[in-house]
Amino acid sequence: MQFARLFMIFGVVIFVIGGGFYLAARLNIPLGRLPGDIRIQRENFTCFFPLTTSIILSILLTIAFKLLNRFQN
């Protein structure tokens, strides 16, 4: 029973994150192209590491999970 509830909560969180990415794209918020995102491009090689975007998403997910934990208890 608890395992099914965990999967449902995880599904809702993934849905909300997906909706956030969709809204960010619609509102022209440049996730993945922020200052601090590293992009190395050569003739036959491209390396992209979204450092700033990863930090922002980490902060937002931390806040979201703390809120979920607070409301769950």
Backbone torsions as a table, in degrees:
resi	resn	phi	psi	omega
1	MET	NA	-47.6	-179.7
2	GLN	-65.5	-35.5	-179.5
3	PHE	-65.0	-41.4	178.5
4	ALA	-64.8	-39.5	178.9
5	ARG	-64.2	-40.0	178.4
6	LEU	-62.3	-42.6	178.0
7	PHE	-65.2	-37.3	178.4
8	MET	-65.6	-42.1	178.3
9	ILE	-65.1	-42.2	178.5
10	PHE	-61.5	-41.2	178.0
11	GLY	-62.6	-41.0	178.4
12	VAL	-65.5	-41.4	179.1
13	VAL	-62.9	-44.1	178.3
14	ILE	-63.0	-40.0	178.1
15	PHE	-62.2	-43.3	179.8
16	VAL	-66.2	-40.4	177.7
17	ILE	-63.6	-43.6	177.1
18	GLY	-61.2	-41.4	176.6
19	GLY	-63.8	-37.0	177.2
20	GLY	-64.2	-41.4	176.4
21	PHE	-64.5	-39.9	179.1
22	TYR	-62.6	-46.6	179.4
23	LEU	-66.0	-37.0	178.0
24	ALA	-62.2	-40.6	178.7
25	ALA	-67.6	-40.2	180.0
26	ARG	-67.9	-31.4	-178.8
27	LEU	-93.6	9.7	178.8
28	ASN	58.8	35.4	172.5
29	ILE	-85.2	120.5	-169.0
30	PRO	-80.6	59.4	175.9
31	LEU	-61.2	129.6	-177.3
32	GLY	93.0	-8.5	178.9
33	ARG	-131.9	30.8	-179.5
34	LEU	-82.3	159.2	173.6
35	PRO	-61.0	132.2	-177.1
36	GLY	104.0	-14.1	173.1
37	ASP	-76.4	130.6	-172.9
38	ILE	-94.3	129.8	177.1
39	ARG	-136.8	119.8	177.4
40	ILE	-114.8	121.1	-177.3
41	GLN	-127.8	124.2	176.5
42	ARG	-119.7	-171.5	-177.8
43	GLU	-59.7	-53.3	-176.0
44	ASN	-115.8	21.6	-172.4
45	PHE	-149.5	134.1	173.1
46	THR	-134.5	127.4	177.6
47	CYS	-123.2	126.6	-177.5
48	PHE	-129.6	124.6	177.0
49	PHE	-130.4	107.3	-177.3
50	PRO	-79.5	76.3	-175.4
51	LEU	-63.7	-52.4	-178.9
52	THR	-64.3	-42.6	178.4
53	THR	-62.2	-39.5	178.5
54	SER	-63.9	-40.6	179.7
55	ILE	-66.2	-44.3	179.5
56	ILE	-63.2	-44.4	179.1
57	LEU	-65.1	-35.9	177.8
58	SER	-63.5	-43.1	178.7
59	ILE	-64.0	-45.3	-179.6
60	LEU	-64.6	-41.2	178.6
61	LEU	-67.6	-36.3	176.6
62	THR	-61.5	-44.9	178.2
63	ILE	-63.3	-43.8	-178.7
64	ALA	-63.4	-44.3	-179.7
65	PHE	-69.3	-34.2	176.1
66	LYS	-65.9	-39.7	177.3
67	LEU	-66.1	-42.0	177.4
68	LEU	-62.3	-40.2	179.5
69	ASN	-66.1	-39.5	-180.0
70	ARG	-65.5	-42.4	-179.1
71	PHE	-75.5	-25.4	179.7
72	GLN	-74.6	-34.6	179.2
73	ASN	-86.9	NA	NA
